[in-house]
């Protein structure tokens, strides 16, 4: 695996492949949304990238997600952490769901391979921040 591929897929030049959780770039979807955080980052040359934490939606409370948000802000310089829970009916839910059209939510879920019970987490920032975070 080349350095470029390792950074693109895992955010590390020495990825631990046991856990999967490849980084997925959704910047092209972000360019089509009206959600300012995603669209603004994509339009300014930044990236919107995320991971699927399989079957973790029920394992993380809102408070724990807020703690993860604080962590990526303080340790990696991220501006925030967006997330979606894949519901039992396959829909995506989060406080920001109302800011995205259904077709974009469906595309995001498809790109990340989201299944009911999964937690999809995203950073919208520079290449370096979306790799490290």
N, C-alpha and C positions, 0 to 999 in steps of 0.2 A: 504494500500500500504506500503510495507516495505521501509526502508531507501535506501537499495540497488536499488530497483526498481525505486524509485523516482529520485535518482541520475542518474541512467542509462537513464531513459526516459525524464527527465526534467532538470537535472543539479541542482536541488534544493531539499532539504529535506521537503520543504513546497511549492510545486508547485501550481501555480494558474492555475487550469484546464480549466478556461473559454476560454483560447486562443489557446489550442492545442499546436501546434509547438513542437511536440516531437522530441527529439534528435534521429537521426538515425545513427547507426554505419556502416560505409562503409569501415572499415579497410581491410576486406577480398578482396574487389574490389581493394583497393589501392595497395595491395601486388601483383596484377596482372598487374599493369600499369608500364609504363616506365617514368611517371611523377615523377621526383626526389623528390619533396616536399612530395607527398603522399607516394610513395614507400619507401623513406628513413625513414620516420616516422614509417610506418608500420613495416618495417624490423628491426627497432631498438627497437621494443616493445611498441611504442607509438600508438596512436589512431587517426583515421580520422573519424570525426563525424560531422553531419550537421543537419540543419533544413530546412523545406520548408516554406517559407513565402508566403502564397498563395496570388495570384493576386497582388503582390508587384513589379513585374519587371518594370512596367511603372511608379511606384511611387518613385523609387530611381534612381537618376542620378549617373553617374560615380563618380562625386565629393562627393556625399553623401555616396556612398559605400567606397570611400577612407577615409572619416571621420569615418565611422564605423570600418574600418581597424585600424586606429590610436587609436580608443577607445579600441578595444580588445587588442592591443599591450600595451598601457599605463596602463590600468586598470586591466588587467588579465594576462599580461605577455605572450600573444600569439605572435608567430613569424609573423603572417599574417592572412589574411582572403581570402579564395578562394570562388568564387561564379560563378554561372551559371544562365543565364536567359533562361527560357523555351520559345522558339519561337512559333509562331502561327502554324508552321508545326510540332511542337513537338520536334524539335531538341534542343540541349543545346548549348548556345553560351556564351563565355566569352573569355578574352584574353588568357586563358590557355586551351581552347578547343582543339587547335591544338596539344597539348601535350598528349592527350588521344585518344585511338582508339574508333571508333564508338560503338563497343560492350560494352566497359566500360562506355561510356556516357549513353548508353541505360540502362545498369544495374543500374547506379546511379539514373537516373530519375525514374526507376521503384521502387527502394528501398524507395525513398522519396515521391513517389506518385505524381511526377511532372506533371502538366498540363500547357497548354499554358497560359502565363501571370504570372507564378510563378517565384519566386526568390529563388534559392537553395544556401545556404551559409554554408561553411565548415571551421573547424579548424583542423589542423594536429599537434598534440602535445601530452602532457601527459594526463592522465585521469583527473586530477584536472583542468587543463587549458581548456580541451574540455567540462567539466561540467560547469565551471564558465563563460566561454566566450559565 
